[in-house]
Amino acid sequence: MKPLSLVFAAAIVVAGCAGSADKAQKDSASGAAPATATSAGGGALTGAGATFPYPIYSKWFTDYAAKTGVKINYQPIGSGGGIRQLQEQTVDFGASDAPMSDDEMSKAKGGPVQHIPTVLGAVCITYNVPEITQPLKLTGDLIADIFLGKVTKWNDSRIAALNKGVALPNRDLVVVHRSDGSGTSYIFTDYLSAVSPAWKTSPGKGKDVSWPAGLGAKGNDGVTGQVKQTPGAIGYVELAYARQNKLPVASLRNAAGQFIAPSIDAVTAAAAGAASKFPPSSDYRVSIVNAPGAQAYPISSFTWILLYKTQPNAEKGKQLLDFLKWALHDGEQTAGSLDYAPLPTPLIARLDSTLATIKVGATP
């Protein structure tokens, strides 16, 4: 196997950033009720968790049901809820954008948990300011101070200094954040903690932090909807939600000092820059925020499906593993059309080996 420092350097070149989104993305990203993959026959799997990857998961579940007859019922309730339901064994798998901590894994009733990264995505800063007609540039420390409630006007001198020539209105900034336990919040606050000492001190990083300012909304779709209906609002959502709702996104200054807009290529560049963080084991819990590299988008992340390393139900365990193998090979090919970056081929080969270690129909 190639050294992991080379894994992401061989990342897939994605043709095109965003194709036309399908109905699954339109429903989920616009705040419609979750769709469930259905079929006439076959077994059924249940999952719950992150809203960050819901547009791509919804498509995968629908496509897989059509191909195999296996339906997958998934509730996008947030990463915190997905982790709790996995711990309690009320679902067959969880999904999270925040890797489980060692303490969280120790409380899982079904034994050791395996994290399987599925795609890469970007958390973008989106806003609703009709007077601003060109993309804004922002820095991490400024974003932190906005969400700390220290910057309260859109024409603040710090915003103006980064956006010379842009007419900024004397309008109040309305911060919108997640109200539920959220992997998207974890990624966002992980980034803020990396670039702002003040944020790192308090409120810090986590799926659910004590927000100093703003309005709370549930799910990526809830934050998107709140921003869309509130002039002056600023929030953070997965890129697919902003694009589907035609909301502008800011370019952010990365670790190399370059202002980069969120895109598939920029997320892939972030993964390449952070490749050395991967441990040699099958522990795929790694952060790639604020990664090095001139083209890296700074709020990039993997998202994970969580499953028990020992599957107590032989039929469901086999169905889950078959689905994950399909997702890593066939499903990855649709990631780009929904604004996610696919996993690099060498990492998929490594994940195939990891899935082969999952025990099916045994007691932990």
N, C-alpha and C positions, 0 to 999 in steps of 0.2 A: 504493500500500500504506500502511496506517496506520502511524504511528510505533510502534516496538517497545515504547515505554513504555506503549502502550495495548493491546498484544497480549493480555496476560493479564488485563487489566481486563475484557475481554469473554469471559472463560472460561466454558465451558459450565456451566450449573447442573445438577448431577447429582441425579436423583431417587432418594434412598435411598442409604445407605452400603453396605449389604451384603445382597445377596439370598442365596438358597440356592446354595451352591457346587456345581459339578458334579463328576463323577467325576474329571476330570483334576486339579482342584485338590485333591480329597481324597487322591488317590494321591501327588501331589508334595509337598503340605504335610505329609503324615503320614510321609514317608520311604520310600514304596514305590518300587520300581524305575521309572525313567522310562518313560513310555509313548511310543510312536512313532506318528505319524500314518501311516496306511496306506491304500492304495487298490488297486483292481483294475487300474488302468492309469495312463497318463500318465508324466511324468518324475519325477525325484527330486532333491531338494536336500538338502545336508547343512549343519548348523550346530552350533556348540558355544559354551558360555560360561555366562553368569550364571544363578544359581539364583533370584535376586531376582524376575525376571519369569516364572519357569517356569510357575506356574499359569495365567497369561493366555496365554503362548505356546503351551502345550500345547493349550488350547482352540482358539486360532486355527489351529494346524496341523491339528487334527482337523477343524474346520469347513471349512477351505479344501480339504482333501483330499476331503471329501464333496461339495463344490461343483464342484471342477475336475478331480479325478482326479490332481492333483499331490501327491505325498507329500513331507513334509519331516521328515527324520531329525535330531533335535536332542538333544545330550547336555548336560545341565546340570552342567558340570564346574567352574564358577566362572569369574569374569571373566578372571582371569589366564590360565587354560587356553584360554579362547576367543580371547583376543588372540594367544597364541602359535600356535594352530592357524591363525588367519587369516594371521599373518605368514608361516607356512610354506606357505600355500596348500593345506592338507590338508582344508579345509572351504570351502563356497561363501560362508558368511557367519559372522561372529562376533557375540557379544552380550556387552555389558559394562555395568555400572553405574558403572564408573570410566572416564572418557574417556581414550583413548590419549594419551600424552605425545608431543611432537614427536619425541623420540628413538625411541619405540616405532614411530611411523609411518614413520620413516626406515628402519627395519629390515624393513618389510613388502615381501616379494619381488614382489608384484603391482603395485607402484606406489602412488600416492596413495590414501588411505583416506577414505571418507565416513562420518560419523556421522549416523545417522537416529534421533532420539528417537522412542520408540514410545508410552510411557505415563509417568505419574508415580506414584511410590509413596512409602511411608513406612517408615523403619526404626524399629521400636519397641523399647522396653526391656521385656522380659518377665521374669517371675520365678515361682518355685515356692515359696511360703511359705504353707502351709495355715492358719497362725494369722492371717494378714492377710486380712480379708474385704471390704475396700473398696479402690478404686484408690489407689495411692500417688502422691504428688507428688515429683518429683525435679528438680534443677537440673543444668545442664551441668557446672559445676565439681565437684559432688558425684559425678556419674557418672564423671567423669575420675578422681577419687581412688579410687573403688571399683575401677575397672579398672586403676589403678596399684598396687592392693594396699594403699592407705593406710587404707581403711575396711574393716573385716573382720567386723563384727557387724551384724545387722539392727536391733538396738536402739541403734545408735550415736546420739549426741546430735544430730548434724547431720540424720540421717534423721528423728528424733523431732521436731526443731524445725519441719520442713516438714509434718509429719503429726500435728498436735496432736489428741489424742483417739483415735488409732489405737493399739491394743495391739500393740507390736512385740516379738517373741520374742528371747530371748538365744540366737540361733542364728547359726552361722558363715555368712558370705556366701561362696558358691562361684561364682566368675566363670567364665563359659563364653564362649569366643571362637572365631572361625574358625581352622582349621588350614591351609586352602588359600588360594591367591591369590584374593582375593574383592573384588568390587565393593561388596558390602554393607559389608565392612570399610572400604573406601575412603570410602564415604559417612559411616560412623560416625566414623572417625578424622578425616575432614575437619571434621566438626562439633566433635569434641572439641578439635581444634587451633584452631578459631575461638573457643571459649569458655574454654579453659584454657591459660594460658601455660606451665604445667608440662608439659602433654601435648604442646604444640607443640614444646617443646624436645626432648623425648624421651618416647615413641617417635615422635611426629609422625604424619603421614598417609600412607597407602599401601594398596595391595591386600594387602600382606603385611608386617606390622610385627613388631618384637620385643616380644611381649606380656610385661609385667612380672609378671603373675599369672594363675592360672586354668588351666582345662582347654580343650583344643582339640577342635573337631569339624568335620567336613567338610560344607560346604554349609549353606544355611538349614535344610534338613530335619534335618541332623545336630545343629545347635545347638538346634533346637526339641526334638528327641528327648532330648538330654542334659539340657536344662532340665526337661523334663517328668518325667524319671525321677530327678531329683536334688533332694530337698528342700533348700531354702536357696539354690538356684541363681538366678543372674541372667544374662541374655544379651541379645543384640540380633539381631533377625530382621525380615524383611519382614512387614508387617502381616497378609497373608493366612495366613501360617504360624501366627502366634499365634492368630488367630481360629478357624482350622479345628481347632486343637488345644485350643481353649477355655482358653488361658492368659491370665492377666490382663496388662494393659499399663499402664505408668505415664503420667501426665500430666506433661509437661515444661514448664518455664518458658521462654518464648520471648524474643526480643529486645525485645519490648514489655513484658515483665514479667508476662505472663499465663500461667497454667497451661493447656495445651492437650493434649487427648487426640488420638492419631492418628486421622484420618478422611479421607475423600475431600475433603470441603469444606475441611479444614484444609491439606491438601496443595495444593489449587488456590489457596488464599489465599497459601501460600508462593511459588508460581510467580508470582502476580500481584505480590507484593512484590519479587520479584527480576527482574522483566521488563527493567529497564534494563541488566542485565548482558549481554544478548544483543548480540553484535556484528552489524554490518550485513551481513556476508558469510554464506556457507553453512556456517560453522564453528559447530556447535551444542554445542561443549564448554563447558558452563557449570555452575557450582555454585550451588545455591539453599539450602544449609544456613544456619540461623540468619537466615532472611530477615526483613525488617521486616514489620510488620502485626500488629494485635492478635489476629487469628484464625489466624495462620500457625503450622503445626506445624514445629518447628525442625529435624527430621532428615528432610527431604523431598528427593527427587531425581528427575531424569529417569533413564530407562534407555535404552540405545542398541542398535540393530543396526548392525553394522560391515560395510561392503562396499567392494570396490575400485571406484574411479571409472571404471576401464576393465575391463569384463568380457570375459575372453578367450574364453569359450564362449558362442556366440550363443544357443543354446537355453536353457542354464541362466541366463544373464544376463537373458533376457526373462522366464523363469519367476520369478526373484527379484524383478524390478521389478514384475511383475504382482501378486505376493503382497504386496509392500510397499504398493502402491496400494490393494489390497483391505483390508489391515490398517488403514491410516490412515483409511479411510472406514467400511467395514462392521465391521471388527474393533473399532474404538474404541467402538462402541455397547455392547459387552459388558464393557468395562473395569470399570464401577462394580459389577457383580454379583460381581466377584472382588477387590474392595477396592483397585482401582487408579483413579487419576484420569485421565480421558481428556485428550488434548491439546486446547487451545483451537482453535476453528475457524480463526482467522486464521493460526495456526502451521501447521495442516495445509495450507492453501493455499500457504504458503511452501515447505513440504516437497515438495508436488507439483512446484513449479518446480525444486527441487533434483534430484529424481529424473529429471526430463526432461534433465538434463545428463549423466547416466551413459551412457557409451559401451558398446555391446554388440557383441561379436565383433570386437574390435580389439586391437592390441598397445599396451601403455602407452608 
